[in-house]
Amino acid sequence: MKENIDSIYNMYFQDIYRFLISLCHDHHTAEDLVQETFFRAHLNIENYNGETVKSWLFSVAYRVFIDYYRKHKRVVVKEQSFFSNIFDKKKVLLDSLITKEEINEIVSLLETLPEKHRYAVLLHDFHGLSQAEAAEVMNVQQSHFKVLLFRGRQAIRRRKVEENER
């Protein structure tokens, strides 16, 4: 069993870390939240109901972040270069498809979205969770998640068009 826990940790650490850093915008906090995520997952393994391990861990991570956010209720704003460096260092798939300038633009557009829309776009489009998995992570109905994702994408498109018209 120890080997399974280690392999799950090694397999999903980067995904959970990237998700949490995109939510909290602080390297040290994200590391702490990743550790808390895996600790809670270990303690609550009996609540695992057969869904994919990745989506279950994202659910745990999301709840860990919400708990942290409620306790601290503060916003730490990072410069745009902070997110560019994360994308550069982690060699995200999008880096090969979109130029660095477009990544900065998308990140800045994401920051303007309402919280739930931003989470929906991050979980589905950036972290590759299915709509069902992402809805479960956010603890909403899949139909509601689809609306959040649609509105988030729509807001990004609208803001991008507005910026291009300027």
RAQUIPE-V919141 format. One record per residue. RES is the residue in one letter. D_LAST is the distance of its C-alpha to the last C-alpha in whole Angstrom. Layout:
res:RES d_last:D_LAST
res:RES d_last:D_LAST
This chain:
res:M d_last:58
res:K d_last:57
res:E d_last:55
res:N d_last:53
res:I d_last:52
res:D d_last:51
res:S d_last:50
res:I d_last:47
res:Y d_last:46
res:N d_last:46
res:M d_last:44
res:Y d_last:41
res:F d_last:41
res:Q d_last:38
res:D d_last:36
res:I d_last:37
res:Y d_last:36
res:R d_last:32
res:F d_last:32
res:L d_last:33
res:I d_last:31
res:S d_last:28
res:L d_last:29
res:C d_last:31
res:H d_last:29
res:D d_last:32
res:H d_last:34
res:H d_last:38
res:T d_last:37
res:A d_last:36
res:E d_last:39
res:D d_last:41
res:L d_last:40
res:V d_last:40
res:Q d_last:44
res:E d_last:44
res:T d_last:43
res:F d_last:46
res:F d_last:48
res:R d_last:48
res:A d_last:48
res:H d_last:51
res:L d_last:52
res:N d_last:51
res:I d_last:52
res:E d_last:54
res:N d_last:51
res:Y d_last:50
res:N d_last:50
res:G d_last:50
res:E d_last:46
res:T d_last:44
res:V d_last:45
res:K d_last:41
res:S d_last:40
res:W d_last:43
res:L d_last:42
res:F d_last:38
res:S d_last:40
res:V d_last:42
res:A d_last:39
res:Y d_last:37
res:R d_last:39
res:V d_last:40
res:F d_last:37
res:I d_last:37
res:D d_last:40
res:Y d_last:39
res:Y d_last:36
res:R d_last:38
res:K d_last:40
res:H d_last:38
res:K d_last:35
res:R d_last:33
res:V d_last:29
res:V d_last:29
res:V d_last:25
res:K d_last:25
res:E d_last:23
res:Q d_last:21
res:S d_last:23
res:F d_last:26
res:F d_last:24
res:S d_last:24
res:N d_last:27
res:I d_last:29
res:F d_last:27
res:D d_last:28
res:K d_last:32
res:K d_last:32
res:K d_last:31
res:V d_last:30
res:L d_last:30
res:L d_last:26
res:D d_last:26
res:S d_last:27
res:L d_last:25
res:I d_last:22
res:T d_last:21
res:K d_last:21
res:E d_last:17
res:E d_last:16
res:I d_last:19
res:N d_last:18
res:E d_last:14
res:I d_last:17
res:V d_last:19
res:S d_last:16
res:L d_last:15
res:L d_last:19
res:E d_last:20
res:T d_last:18
res:L d_last:20
res:P d_last:23
res:E d_last:26
res:K d_last:28
res:H d_last:25
res:R d_last:24
res:Y d_last:28
res:A d_last:28
res:V d_last:25
res:L d_last:27
res:L d_last:30
res:H d_last:30
res:D d_last:27
res:F d_last:27
res:H d_last:31
res:G d_last:32
res:L d_last:34
res:S d_last:35
res:Q d_last:34
res:A d_last:38
res:E d_last:38
res:A d_last:35
res:A d_last:36
res:E d_last:39
res:V d_last:37
res:M d_last:35
res:N d_last:38
res:V d_last:37
res:Q d_last:38
res:Q d_last:36
res:S d_last:35
res:H d_last:33
res:F d_last:32
res:K d_last:30
res:V d_last:29
res:L d_last:27
res:L d_last:26
res:F d_last:25
res:R d_last:23
res:G d_last:22
res:R d_last:20
res:Q d_last:19
res:A d_last:17
res:I d_last:16
res:R d_last:15
res:R d_last:13
res:R d_last:11
res:K d_last:10
res:V d_last:9
res:E d_last:7
res:E d_last:5
res:N d_last:5
res:E d_last:4
res:R d_last:0
